[in-house]
Each structure stands twice: as structure tokens, then as C-alpha cells.
Amino acid sequence: MQNARLSIAWMITGVSLGALGLLLFIGEPFTAKAQESKRFQYQIVEVLPDTQNMQSKLNEFGSSGWELVAVSMGNMTEPRLIFKK
């Protein structure tokens, strides 16, 4: 009688573990779902090559949520500030 109870207990344990393994194998992973791709806007601004003008443009765009990502020297006289939001 005790062997029968033990066999039933092992059978229930095996079925439970098998079902759990199956759920883990075919179910959704526990990690977060794939994130949506981020969408960015870019703004290119040509400025005069003096410090005051550049600083005022940087502050103007920065206060609007734009982030400076690069500075390009187009024809070596007028810097281009490249912003991303």
C-alpha cells in the first residue's frame, strides 16, 4: 500500500514537472516583450563661428529638449550643429 502511494506521489511530481517544463518551453519568456524601436528627429543648424552665437543656439535647442550629437564643419567656416530629439 505504501509503495502504491509512493508511486502515485512520484507520478504526480513527474507530471507536474513535465507540465512546468512544457509551459516554460512553449510559453512566453519571462523577459519583457521586444521594445518598440525609438523614433528620433534630427535638426541641423548652421551657425556663425563665434562662441556667443554658438552658445546661444546650444542653449536655445537644449531648452527645447534637443541633444547635440555632432558638430560638422561644412566648408570650414560655418559649423553645423546636429541635434537629436
Backbone as CSV, one residue per row, in Angstrom:
resi,resn,N_x,N_y,N_z,CA_x,CA_y,CA_z,C_x,C_y,C_z
1,MET,0.818,-1.192,0.000,0.000,0.000,0.000,0.868,1.265,0.000
2,GLN,1.905,1.213,0.824,2.784,2.374,0.899,3.541,2.557,-0.412
3,ASN,3.913,1.447,-1.069,4.582,1.548,-2.365,3.665,2.174,-3.408
4,ALA,2.395,1.881,-3.339,1.434,2.445,-4.283,1.317,3.952,-4.083
5,ARG,1.269,4.390,-2.816,1.194,5.824,-2.518,2.450,6.536,-3.004
6,LEU,3.603,5.917,-2.781,4.856,6.485,-3.198,4.930,6.572,-4.727
7,SER,4.447,5.563,-5.394,4.429,5.567,-6.862,3.507,6.659,-7.388
8,ILE,2.361,6.838,-6.764,1.419,7.877,-7.182,2.028,9.258,-6.952
9,ALA,2.700,9.436,-5.807,3.342,10.721,-5.500,4.414,11.042,-6.538
10,TRP,5.224,10.038,-6.897,6.263,10.260,-7.904,5.650,10.538,-9.277
11,MET,4.569,9.901,-9.577,3.904,10.115,-10.850,3.345,11.541,-10.919
12,ILE,2.713,11.982,-9.843,2.179,13.351,-9.804,3.311,14.363,-9.912
13,THR,4.416,14.113,-9.223,5.577,15.004,-9.294,6.128,15.053,-10.714
14,GLY,6.240,13.910,-11.342,6.761,13.866,-12.709,5.870,14.596,-13.699
15,VAL,4.560,14.383,-13.580,3.616,15.057,-14.469,3.669,16.572,-14.236
16,SER,3.735,16.976,-12.976,3.785,18.409,-12.658,5.048,19.059,-13.230
17,LEU,6.180,18.401,-13.023,7.431,18.937,-13.552,7.438,18.945,-15.080
18,GLY,6.861,17.921,-15.676,6.761,17.881,-17.136,5.901,19.010,-17.673
19,ALA,4.772,19.252,-17.005,3.885,20.334,-17.435,4.569,21.694,-17.267
20,LEU,5.277,21.877,-16.175,6.004,23.123,-15.954,7.081,23.311,-17.023
21,GLY,7.804,22.247,-17.317,8.822,22.321,-18.366,8.218,22.653,-19.719
22,LEU,7.083,22.071,-20.029,6.406,22.343,-21.294,5.958,23.798,-21.370
23,LEU,5.407,24.313,-20.273,4.988,25.718,-20.244,6.180,26.656,-20.420
24,LEU,7.290,26.325,-19.784,8.479,27.164,-19.932,9.032,27.093,-21.348
25,PHE,8.905,25.949,-21.977,9.453,25.760,-23.319,8.621,26.469,-24.387
26,ILE,7.291,26.354,-24.300,6.450,26.923,-25.359,5.794,28.238,-24.968
27,GLY,5.838,28.605,-23.714,5.185,29.834,-23.271,6.012,31.059,-23.576
28,GLU,5.452,32.216,-23.306,6.167,33.467,-23.497,7.300,33.545,-22.494
29,PRO,8.405,34.099,-22.897,9.510,34.236,-21.949,9.145,35.236,-20.857
30,PHE,9.832,35.119,-19.746,9.551,35.995,-18.614,10.148,37.380,-18.797
31,THR,11.028,37.532,-19.771,11.609,38.843,-20.024,10.577,39.740,-20.681
32,ALA,10.861,41.013,-20.681,9.934,41.971,-21.271,9.807,41.736,-22.770
33,LYS,8.666,42.082,-23.290,8.448,41.938,-24.724,9.407,42.868,-25.461
34,ALA,9.617,42.572,-26.723,10.526,43.394,-27.531,10.056,44.841,-27.495
35,GLN,11.008,45.713,-27.253,10.669,47.127,-27.175,10.442,47.676,-28.576
36,GLU,9.550,48.645,-28.648,9.320,49.297,-29.924,10.565,50.103,-30.274
37,SER,10.848,50.191,-31.546,12.012,50.957,-31.950,11.760,52.432,-31.660
38,LYS,12.805,53.084,-31.198,12.682,54.504,-30.878,12.733,55.310,-32.157
39,ARG,12.011,56.375,-32.155,11.992,57.266,-33.311,12.634,58.582,-32.890
40,PHE,13.564,59.020,-33.689,14.273,60.262,-33.390,14.002,61.298,-34.471
41,GLN,14.117,62.542,-34.079,14.091,63.659,-35.011,15.491,64.258,-34.999
42,TYR,15.915,64.770,-36.119,17.226,65.405,-36.200,17.062,66.817,-36.742
43,GLN,17.914,67.690,-36.291,17.890,69.074,-36.717,19.334,69.491,-36.983
44,ILE,19.603,70.068,-38.149,20.934,70.561,-38.493,20.847,72.077,-38.578
45,VAL,21.713,72.744,-37.802,21.680,74.192,-37.722,23.058,74.733,-38.061
46,GLU,23.132,75.627,-39.054,24.388,76.302,-39.369,24.473,77.556,-38.510
47,VAL,25.616,77.755,-37.895,25.805,78.914,-37.026,27.065,79.669,-37.421
48,LEU,27.121,80.916,-37.016,28.346,81.681,-37.214,29.411,81.146,-36.263
49,PRO,30.660,81.169,-36.680,31.702,80.533,-35.863,32.197,81.367,-34.691
50,ASP,31.313,82.072,-34.007,31.755,82.778,-32.792,31.111,82.128,-31.570
51,THR,31.799,82.204,-30.482,31.401,81.489,-29.267,30.017,81.909,-28.769
52,GLN,29.735,83.203,-28.745,28.446,83.680,-28.229,27.280,83.145,-29.061
53,ASN,27.421,83.185,-30.377,26.344,82.701,-31.252,26.133,81.202,-31.067
54,MET,27.224,80.446,-31.035,27.105,79.001,-30.858,26.468,78.669,-29.516
55,GLN,26.902,79.372,-28.479,26.375,79.109,-27.132,24.889,79.419,-27.061
56,SER,24.455,80.513,-27.683,23.023,80.848,-27.632,22.201,79.802,-28.384
57,LYS,22.705,79.293,-29.522,21.976,78.239,-30.252,21.935,76.943,-29.447
58,LEU,23.051,76.585,-28.816,23.084,75.383,-27.990,22.073,75.476,-26.852
59,ASN,22.031,76.625,-26.177,21.082,76.814,-25.077,19.641,76.818,-25.569
60,GLU,19.416,77.437,-26.726,18.061,77.501,-27.290,17.537,76.104,-27.605
61,PHE,18.326,75.309,-28.297,17.871,73.971,-28.656,17.857,73.038,-27.442
62,GLY,18.816,73.192,-26.550,18.851,72.358,-25.348,17.634,72.565,-24.467
63,SER,17.179,73.794,-24.348,15.995,74.064,-23.514,14.725,73.521,-24.151
64,SER,14.770,73.249,-25.450,13.615,72.673,-26.145,13.670,71.158,-26.207
65,GLY,14.647,70.549,-25.524,14.720,69.095,-25.469,15.624,68.465,-26.509
66,TRP,16.340,69.269,-27.288,17.251,68.743,-28.297,18.606,68.450,-27.668
67,GLU,19.248,67.394,-28.132,20.565,66.996,-27.629,21.577,67.124,-28.763
68,LEU,22.696,67.796,-28.500,23.747,67.933,-29.505,24.441,66.589,-29.668
69,VAL,24.485,66.080,-30.910,25.108,64.782,-31.145,26.370,64.888,-31.991
70,ALA,26.527,65.973,-32.747,27.719,66.124,-33.576,27.868,67.569,-34.016
71,VAL,29.105,67.918,-34.346,29.396,69.215,-34.946,30.152,68.923,-36.228
72,SER,29.643,69.453,-37.316,30.260,69.239,-38.619,30.744,70.575,-39.150
73,MET,31.940,70.592,-39.680,32.478,71.808,-40.283,32.286,71.690,-41.792
74,GLY,31.179,72.203,-42.294,30.838,72.095,-43.711,31.941,72.583,-44.626
75,ASN,32.071,73.893,-44.766,33.101,74.443,-45.638,34.230,75.062,-44.806
76,MET,34.371,74.613,-43.578,35.411,75.027,-42.639,35.212,76.448,-42.107
77,THR,34.143,77.124,-42.490,33.901,78.459,-41.946,32.600,78.536,-41.176
78,GLU,31.642,77.667,-41.477,30.353,77.685,-40.785,30.081,76.326,-40.159
79,PRO,30.210,76.235,-38.853,29.929,74.950,-38.190,28.452,74.589,-38.303
80,ARG,28.201,73.309,-38.393,26.823,72.794,-38.384,26.639,72.007,-37.102
81,LEU,25.655,72.422,-36.327,25.323,71.724,-35.090,24.233,70.722,-35.422
82,ILE,24.442,69.451,-35.057,23.471,68.413,-35.360,22.842,67.965,-34.047
83,PHE,21.540,68.172,-33.951,20.781,67.868,-32.740,19.882,66.661,-32.978
84,LYS,19.562,65.981,-31.876,18.664,64.818,-31.920,17.644,64.961,-30.796
85,LYS,16.423,64.566,-31.083,15.356,64.607,-30.063,14.579,63.322,-30.104
